[in-house]
């Protein structure tokens, strides 16, 4: 059986267990091994009750020595491997993800006019989003949500990169920051009627929620739907904007954005310059459109276990003329 999982959850070649609770049976195998060692220790003490070692050698001159333990060791090892096989081991293999959908949620609050990032935070974010579209596979649908005091779907998920670029260039700033509402709006774009569409959200913001539903409620909803949110905290701690003649500091709330990513199983990034945010989007663009498929390899473990058990039987017959 093969199972697909998000690209952020595994790495190529990673070994996982689809039924890890069955590994608890290894405790029974360990108990069997310990019992065998205790019995052997008891036998050794009994044998040493002979008054003379020479007499013991005369009675049993051809003791098998270490060979007598090999069949038992092979049986224990075979049982352990068999238990691991029943836990449904699987190897992850990187494969292209078809019909993936990504929603890019861009902050369009007034703080994005800050010039601590050249030329402005908004212009740098727009350039990075354009670069992101260059790297995302053509088959991946991309949607655009912008948010300030509320959240708006600028472009529904599409493969039309021209329409997306036009919408990115037309972003206009507004008062307030509604990150929670942006997440809810993005989640709605990842639905096709009553069906959930496989995909994720990339959220870039330089502030913290000031209006709308709380971030943690939206993050919990995304987590319940299995939608990872990758967050990018953008801007320097010293960023400011001038509104109505007043200079207002606008540092990014990095902890809030990290919490959103952690809750949903996404990644979090910090970007202090235009170059850094471009690099983050480039990295994400190269990852999107890729997923991992878990290939079960329990049959390999079953084969190894069978080989060990057969080896134990053959060795016992060859050396002691009996089965273990």
C-alpha positions in Angstrom: 0.0 0.0 0.0 1.2 3.5 -0.8 0.2 6.6 1.1 0.9 10.2 0.1 1.9 12.7 2.7 2.8 16.4 2.7 6.3 17.3 1.5 7.1 19.0 4.8 6.5 15.9 6.8 9.1 13.6 5.4 12.4 13.5 3.6 13.4 11.3 0.7 14.3 7.8 1.9 12.9 8.3 5.4 11.7 5.2 7.2 8.4 5.5 9.0 5.9 3.1 10.6 2.3 3.2 9.7 1.3 1.1 12.7 4.0 2.0 15.3 1.9 0.8 18.2 2.7 -2.8 17.1 6.4 -2.2 18.0 5.3 -2.6 21.6 5.4 -6.4 20.9 9.2 -6.1 20.9 8.9 -6.1 24.6 7.7 -9.7 24.5 10.6 -10.6 22.3 13.0 -9.0 24.7 11.3 -10.9 27.6 11.9 -14.1 25.7 15.6 -13.3 25.2 16.0 -12.5 28.9 14.2 -15.7 29.9 16.6 -17.7 27.7 19.7 -16.0 29.3 18.3 -16.8 32.8 17.8 -20.4 31.9 21.3 -20.7 30.5 22.7 -19.2 33.6 20.8 -21.6 35.8 22.1 -24.5 33.7 25.7 -23.3 34.1 25.4 -23.2 37.8 23.9 -26.7 37.9 26.7 -28.1 35.7 29.4 -26.6 38.0 28.1 -28.8 40.9 30.2 -31.6 39.6 33.1 -32.1 41.9 35.7 -32.1 39.2 35.8 -30.2 35.9 37.9 -33.1 34.5 35.1 -35.5 35.4 32.6 -33.2 33.6 34.8 -33.2 30.5 34.9 -36.9 30.6 31.1 -37.2 30.8 30.5 -34.6 28.0 33.7 -34.2 26.1 32.1 -32.7 23.0 30.3 -29.7 24.3 28.9 -27.5 21.5 30.1 -24.3 23.2 29.0 -21.1 21.6 27.2 -22.9 18.7 24.4 -24.0 21.0 23.3 -20.4 21.4 23.2 -19.5 17.7 19.8 -21.1 16.9 18.2 -19.3 19.9 19.8 -16.0 18.9 18.5 -16.5 15.3 15.0 -17.2 16.5 15.0 -14.1 18.8 16.3 -12.0 15.9 13.8 -13.4 13.5 10.9 -12.7 15.9 12.1 -9.1 16.4 12.4 -8.5 12.6 8.9 -10.1 12.2 7.4 -7.7 14.8 9.0 -4.7 13.0 7.5 -6.0 9.8 4.0 -6.1 11.3 4.4 -2.4 12.3 4.0 -1.6 8.5 7.4 0.0 7.8 7.4 2.3 4.8 10.0 4.2 2.9 9.3 7.8 1.6 9.8 8.5 -2.0 9.6 12.0 -3.5 7.2 12.3 -6.3 5.5 15.2 -8.3 2.2 16.2 -6.8 -0.6 16.6 -9.3 -3.5 19.0 -8.9 -1.8 20.8 -6.0 -3.2 24.2 -5.0 -1.3 27.0 -3.2 -2.9 30.1 -1.8 -0.6 33.1 -1.3 -1.9 35.5 1.3 -0.2 38.8 1.2 -0.4 41.5 3.8 -1.7 44.8 2.3 -1.9 46.8 5.6 -0.5 50.4 5.7 2.6 49.1 7.5 3.7 47.6 4.2 4.6 51.1 2.9 7.6 51.1 5.4 10.9 51.8 3.6 13.2 49.8 5.9 13.1 47.3 3.0 14.2 48.8 -0.3 12.2 50.3 -2.0 9.2 49.4 0.3 8.0 46.3 2.0 5.1 46.0 -0.4 7.3 46.4 -3.5 9.7 43.8 -2.3 6.9 41.4 -1.5 5.4 41.9 -4.9 8.8 41.1 -6.6 9.2 38.0 -4.5 5.7 36.8 -5.4 6.5 37.3 -9.1 9.6 35.2 -8.6 7.5 32.5 -6.8 5.2 32.2 -9.8 8.3 31.6 -12.0 9.3 28.6 -10.0 6.0 26.9 -9.2 5.3 24.1 -11.6 2.8 25.1 -14.3 0.3 22.4 -13.2 0.0 23.9 -9.7 -2.9 26.2 -9.2 -2.1 29.4 -7.3 -4.6 31.7 -5.7 -4.1 35.2 -4.2 -5.6 36.6 -1.1 -4.8 40.1 0.1 -5.7 41.4 3.6 -5.7 44.6 5.6 -8.8 45.4 7.7 -10.5 42.5 5.9 -9.5 39.7 3.6 -10.2 39.5 -0.1 -9.7 36.9 -2.8 -7.9 38.8 -5.5 -7.6 35.7 -7.8 -9.2 32.3 -7.3 -6.8 29.3 -7.7 -5.7 29.2 -11.3 -2.8 28.2 -13.5 -3.1 31.6 -15.3 0.1 33.3 -14.2 -0.6 36.4 -16.2 -3.8 37.1 -14.2 -1.9 36.5 -11.0 0.9 38.9 -11.9 -1.7 41.6 -12.7 -3.4 41.1 -9.4 -0.1 41.3 -7.5 0.8 44.5 -9.3 -2.6 46.0 -8.4 -2.4 45.5 -4.6 -3.5 48.6 -2.7 -2.9 49.2 1.0 -5.5 49.7 3.7 -5.9 50.1 7.4 -5.8 47.2 9.9 -4.4 43.7 9.8 -6.7 40.7 9.7 -4.4 37.7 9.6 -7.1 35.4 11.0 -9.6 36.5 8.3 -6.9 35.9 5.6 -6.5 32.3 6.8 -10.2 31.7 6.7 -10.5 33.2 3.2 -7.6 31.1 2.0 -9.2 27.9 3.4 -12.4 28.7 1.5 -10.4 28.8 -1.7 -9.1 25.3 -0.9 -12.6 23.8 -1.1 -14.4 22.5 -4.2 -18.0 22.4 -3.0 -17.9 20.1 0.0 -14.6 18.6 -1.0 -11.2 19.7 0.4 -8.7 20.4 -2.3 -5.1 19.2 -1.5 -2.9 22.3 -1.0 -1.3 24.7 1.4 -1.1 28.4 2.3 1.8 30.8 2.2 1.2 33.7 4.4 3.4 36.9 4.4 2.8 39.6 6.9 4.8 42.3 8.6 2.4 42.9 11.5 0.0 41.4 13.9 -3.8 40.9 13.9 -5.7 44.1 14.9 -9.1 43.2 13.6 -11.2 40.1 12.8 -11.1 36.6 14.2 -8.1 35.5 16.3 -5.1 33.9 14.6 -5.2 30.8 16.8 -8.8 30.1 15.9 -8.0 30.3 12.2 -4.8 28.2 12.7 -6.8 25.5 14.5 -9.3 25.4 11.7 -6.5 25.0 9.2 -4.9 22.2 11.3 -8.3 20.4 11.5 -8.5 20.4 7.7 -4.9 19.2 7.3 -3.8 22.4 5.6 -0.2 23.5 6.4 0.5 27.3 6.6 4.0 28.5 5.8 4.5 31.9 7.3 7.0 34.6 6.4 7.6 37.4 8.9 8.7 40.4 6.8 10.5 43.6 7.7 13.1 44.8 10.2 12.4 45.5 13.9 13.2 49.2 13.3 10.6 49.7 10.6 8.3 52.7 10.8 5.5 54.4 8.8 4.3 57.9 8.9 0.5 58.3 9.1 -1.2 61.6 9.8 2.1 63.2 10.6 2.9 60.6 13.3 5.8 58.1 13.0 4.6 54.7 14.1 6.8 51.7 14.7 5.8 48.6 12.7 7.9 45.6 13.7 6.7 42.1 12.6 5.1 39.9 15.3 7.3 37.0 14.5 6.2 34.9 17.5 2.5 35.0 16.3 3.5 33.9 12.8 5.7 31.1 14.1 2.8 29.9 16.2 0.5 29.7 13.2 3.1 27.6 11.3 3.7 25.3 14.3 -0.1 24.7 14.8 -0.7 23.7 11.2 2.5 21.8 10.6 4.0 24.4 8.2 7.3 26.2 8.2 8.1 29.6 9.5 10.7 32.1 8.0 12.0 35.5 9.0 12.9 37.9 6.2 14.6 41.2 6.9 15.5 42.3 3.4 14.1 42.1 -0.1 16.8 39.5 -1.0 15.8 37.3 1.9 12.1 37.3 1.1 12.9 36.4 -2.5 15.1 33.5 -1.4 12.3 32.2 0.9 9.8 32.4 -2.0 12.3 30.7 -4.3 12.8 27.9 -1.8 9.1 27.4 -1.4 8.6 27.5 -5.2 11.0 24.6 -5.6 9.2 22.6 -3.0 5.7 23.1 -4.1 4.3 20.5 -6.5 6.2 17.8 -4.6 4.9 15.3 -2.2 6.1 12.1 -0.7 4.6 8.7 -1.2 5.2 6.0 1.5 5.9 2.6 0.0 5.3 -0.2 2.5 8.3 -2.6 2.8 6.9 -5.1 5.3 7.4 -7.9 2.9 11.2 -7.3 3.1 11.2 -7.7 6.9 9.0 -10.8 6.6 11.6 -12.3 4.2 14.4 -11.5 6.5 12.5 -13.0 9.5 11.7 -16.1 7.6 15.4 -16.5 6.6 16.5 -16.2 10.2 14.0 -18.7 11.5 15.0 -21.2 8.7 18.6 -20.7 9.5 17.9 -21.5 13.2 16.2 -24.7 12.2 18.9 -25.8 9.8 21.7 -25.0 12.3 19.9 -26.9 15.1 19.4 -30.0 12.9 23.0 -29.9 11.6 24.6 -29.5 15.0 22.2 -31.2 17.4 20.0 -33.4 15.2 16.9 -31.8 16.5 14.8 -28.7 16.0 15.1 -25.8 18.4 
